[in-house]
């Protein structure tokens, strides 16, 4: 028999250990260490786990929104997260049927945002198959990722336009005294991160949106998950010209570009091209297998921003999908 284990704060360490050490598809994005950066009251907590004989076999981080279970509204993807020994055909059917009965009894609608193949240790194929046969409907958002290989310069995978912009930027830099050239490095201080957030906010305002994270969120996350979150910046003559917030998925060797933050008043050269290439080259040097660019779709995947997707393709990005299941 399975037992429903509703979330409570005293279970934080137990749930996090399950996600990071015992699951087939868990990432830091489903840990309480990450999710708890959201202040109390932002969401109506609805997370739960299934356990059998005192052992957690599945975990569903989620919130309740208008009688809908969303796994998880505070994360790019949420769950279900499955124990490695239970990621088999017969056991997975049994576990998800039990969870489905609980969701059906307590919510009018369920939205499950599963871990994409790119970030999971096990392929999500079995999970998707079971959810479909339990009556869930599949929806996708188009994302993209650039494969990385040791010894291969990412510039080789860029299209002609990006290579041209890179050559032009280098030519401009080489004509300057060495002290005035560019520098790509980590952003460490609160002042530098505040600069990053300032230009991110300006960039988002052009599209009439706000950044997902406040400056306070970013500073909090930097302390909570220092091994999974980092900032990089491009400087020219000591001036900040572009920055990037990266998520690090160590188990699957994926580096994810969460946000890029350019100072758009800078016009000496096309600064996002060297920013991205420096990030790609650093990822290769550190042994990452993929560089993730995130989604290029809006409105739940119903609208494709073709210009944005083409821009990512110009750096050698290939299509992949983020999948959610609804019932």
C-alpha positions in Angstrom: 0.0 0.0 0.0 1.1 3.5 -0.8 0.8 6.4 1.6 0.4 10.1 0.7 2.9 12.3 2.5 1.8 16.0 2.3 4.6 18.5 2.3 5.7 20.1 5.6 8.8 22.1 6.3 10.3 19.4 8.5 10.5 17.2 5.5 12.7 19.6 3.5 16.0 17.6 4.0 14.3 14.3 3.3 12.7 15.5 0.1 15.9 17.1 -1.1 17.9 14.0 -0.5 15.3 12.0 -2.5 15.4 14.4 -5.4 19.2 14.7 -5.7 20.4 11.2 -4.5 17.6 8.7 -5.1 15.5 9.8 -8.0 15.8 9.1 -11.8 14.9 12.5 -12.9 15.3 15.0 -10.1 17.3 18.3 -10.4 18.0 21.1 -8.0 15.0 22.9 -9.4 12.7 20.5 -7.5 14.6 20.8 -4.2 13.1 22.7 -1.3 16.5 24.5 -1.0 15.6 26.1 -4.4 11.8 26.3 -4.1 11.8 27.9 -0.7 13.4 31.1 -2.0 9.8 32.0 -2.8 8.5 34.0 0.2 5.8 32.6 2.3 2.4 33.5 0.8 3.5 33.7 -2.8 2.0 30.2 -3.5 -0.5 27.9 -1.9 1.7 24.9 -1.2 0.4 21.6 -2.4 3.5 19.4 -2.7 3.2 15.7 -1.7 5.2 12.5 -1.9 4.2 8.8 -2.2 5.9 6.4 0.2 5.8 2.7 0.6 6.9 1.0 3.8 8.4 4.3 4.9 10.4 4.8 1.7 9.6 7.7 -0.7 9.0 6.4 -4.2 7.7 9.5 -5.9 7.6 13.3 -5.2 5.3 15.9 -6.7 6.4 19.4 -5.9 3.5 21.7 -6.6 1.1 24.5 -5.7 -2.7 24.9 -5.9 -4.0 27.7 -8.2 -7.7 28.0 -8.6 -8.3 24.3 -7.9 -5.5 23.3 -10.2 -2.4 21.4 -9.1 0.6 22.9 -10.9 3.9 21.1 -10.5 5.6 23.6 -10.0 4.5 27.2 -10.5 7.8 28.4 -9.0 10.1 26.4 -11.3 10.7 25.8 -15.0 9.7 22.1 -14.5 8.4 20.3 -11.4 7.5 16.7 -11.5 6.7 13.9 -10.9 10.1 12.9 -9.6 10.5 9.1 -9.5 12.7 6.8 -7.4 15.3 4.9 -9.5 14.0 1.4 -8.6 10.4 2.5 -9.5 11.3 3.8 -12.9 10.1 0.6 -14.6 7.0 -0.2 -16.6 4.9 -2.0 -14.0 6.0 0.0 -11.0 5.6 3.4 -12.7 2.0 2.6 -13.7 1.2 1.6 -10.2 2.8 4.7 -8.6 1.3 7.2 -11.1 -2.2 5.6 -10.9 -2.0 6.1 -7.1 -0.9 9.7 -7.5 -3.6 10.3 -10.2 -6.3 9.1 -7.8 -5.1 11.6 -5.2 -4.9 14.5 -7.7 -8.4 13.7 -9.1 -9.9 13.6 -5.7 -8.4 16.9 -4.6 -8.1 19.1 -7.7 -10.3 19.8 -10.7 -7.2 20.1 -13.0 -3.6 19.0 -12.9 -0.6 20.3 -14.8 2.6 18.2 -14.6 5.8 19.9 -16.0 8.2 16.9 -16.3 12.0 17.1 -16.3 13.1 17.3 -20.0 15.4 14.6 -21.4 18.2 17.1 -21.5 18.3 17.4 -17.7 17.2 13.9 -16.6 19.5 11.0 -15.8 16.9 8.6 -17.3 14.9 9.3 -20.5 11.4 10.6 -19.8 9.9 8.3 -22.4 8.4 5.8 -20.0 7.0 8.6 -17.8 5.4 10.2 -20.8 3.9 6.9 -22.0 2.3 6.2 -18.6 0.9 9.7 -18.3 -0.6 9.6 -21.7 -2.3 6.3 -21.0 -3.7 7.7 -17.7 -5.6 10.3 -19.8 -3.2 13.2 -19.6 -2.8 15.5 -22.7 0.7 16.3 -23.9 1.7 20.0 -24.6 5.1 21.2 -25.7 7.3 24.3 -25.6 10.1 24.6 -28.1 13.5 24.9 -26.5 17.0 24.6 -27.9 20.5 23.3 -26.9 24.0 23.4 -28.4 25.9 20.1 -28.2 29.4 20.6 -26.9 32.5 18.5 -27.6 36.0 18.6 -26.1 38.4 19.9 -28.6 35.8 21.5 -30.8 35.6 25.3 -30.8 31.9 26.4 -30.5 32.7 29.1 -33.1 32.9 26.3 -35.7 29.2 25.6 -35.1 28.1 29.2 -35.5 26.5 30.5 -38.7 28.2 32.9 -41.0 26.7 36.0 -39.5 27.9 35.2 -35.9 31.4 34.4 -37.2 31.4 37.7 -39.0 30.4 39.6 -35.8 33.0 37.7 -33.8 35.7 38.7 -36.3 34.6 42.3 -36.4 34.6 42.5 -32.5 38.1 40.9 -32.3 39.4 43.3 -35.0 38.1 46.3 -33.0 39.6 45.0 -29.7 43.0 44.2 -31.2 43.5 47.8 -32.2 43.2 49.0 -28.6 45.8 49.1 -25.8 45.7 45.8 -23.8 44.3 47.6 -20.7 41.2 48.7 -22.6 40.3 45.3 -24.1 37.5 43.1 -23.0 37.4 40.7 -20.0 35.0 37.8 -19.4 34.7 36.8 -15.8 32.5 35.9 -12.9 30.2 38.5 -11.3 30.7 38.1 -7.6 29.8 41.2 -5.6 26.3 42.4 -4.8 27.1 45.6 -6.7 28.0 43.6 -9.9 24.9 41.5 -9.6 22.8 44.6 -9.0 24.2 46.0 -12.3 23.3 42.7 -14.0 19.7 43.0 -12.7 19.4 46.7 -13.7 20.2 46.0 -17.3 18.1 42.8 -17.3 15.1 44.9 -16.1 15.7 47.5 -18.8 15.9 44.8 -21.5 12.7 43.2 -20.3 10.8 46.5 -20.2 11.2 46.7 -24.0 8.9 43.7 -24.1 6.6 45.1 -21.4 7.5 42.4 -18.9 9.5 42.2 -15.7 12.3 39.8 -14.8 11.2 36.6 -13.2 13.6 37.1 -10.3 14.0 40.3 -8.2 17.4 41.4 -7.2 16.7 40.1 -3.7 15.7 36.7 -5.2 19.0 36.5 -7.1 21.1 37.4 -4.0 19.2 34.8 -1.9 19.5 32.1 -4.6 23.3 32.7 -4.9 23.6 31.8 -1.2 21.1 28.9 -1.3 22.5 27.1 -4.4 26.0 28.4 -5.0 27.0 25.2 -6.9 24.0 25.5 -9.3 23.8 29.2 -10.0 26.5 31.6 -11.3 26.9 34.9 -13.0 29.2 35.8 -15.8 30.0 39.2 -17.2 31.7 40.8 -20.2 33.6 44.0 -19.5 35.1 46.5 -21.9 37.7 48.9 -20.6 36.4 48.1 -17.1 32.8 48.9 -18.1 30.1 46.3 -17.8 28.6 45.6 -21.2 26.8 42.3 -20.9 26.0 39.6 -18.3 24.6 36.1 -18.1 22.8 34.2 -15.3 23.6 30.5 -15.7 22.1 27.4 -14.0 24.5 24.5 -13.6 23.1 20.9 -13.9 26.1 18.9 -12.7 24.7 15.4 -12.9 23.9 15.7 -16.6 26.6 18.1 -17.5 24.3 20.8 -18.8 24.9 24.6 -18.6 21.7 26.6 -19.0 21.5 30.3 -20.0 18.8 31.5 -17.7 19.1 35.2 -18.6 21.3 37.5 -20.7 21.5 41.1 -19.6 23.1 43.5 -22.2 23.8 47.2 -21.8 22.1 48.2 -25.0 23.7 51.7 -24.9 27.0 50.1 -25.8 27.5 50.2 -29.5 31.3 49.8 -30.2 30.7 46.2 -31.2 28.0 43.5 -31.1 28.5 42.5 -27.5 26.1 39.6 -27.1 28.1 37.6 -29.7 31.4 37.5 -27.7 29.3 37.1 -24.5 27.7 33.9 -25.8 30.9 32.6 -27.3 32.9 33.1 -24.2 30.2 31.2 -22.2 30.1 28.4 -24.8 33.9 28.1 -24.7 34.1 28.1 -20.9 31.4 25.3 -20.9 33.5 23.2 -23.2 36.6 23.7 -21.0 34.6 22.7 -17.9 33.4 19.4 -19.5 29.8 20.3 -20.1 28.0 18.2 -22.8 25.2 20.7 -23.7 24.6 24.4 -23.5 20.9 25.1 -23.0 19.3 28.3 -24.3 15.7 27.9 -22.9 12.4 28.2 -24.7 11.6 30.4 -27.7 7.8 30.0 -27.4 5.2 32.1 -25.6 1.7 31.5 -24.3 2.3 28.0 -23.2 4.0 27.0 -26.4 1.3 28.3 -28.7 3.4 31.1 -30.3 6.9 30.6 -31.6 9.2 33.6 -31.6 10.9 32.7 -34.8 13.5 35.5 -34.5 14.6 34.4 -31.1 14.7 30.7 -32.1 16.8 31.6 -35.2 19.2 33.6 -33.1 19.9 30.6 -30.9 20.3 28.4 -34.0 23.0 30.9 -35.2 25.1 29.6 -32.3 24.7 25.9 -33.4 21.6 25.3 -31.3 19.3 22.3 -32.0 15.7 22.0 -31.2 14.4 20.1 -28.1 11.2 20.4 -26.1 9.9 21.0 -22.6 6.8 18.9 -22.0 3.9 19.3 -19.7 0.9 17.0 -19.2 -2.6 18.2 -18.3 -5.7 16.5 -17.1 
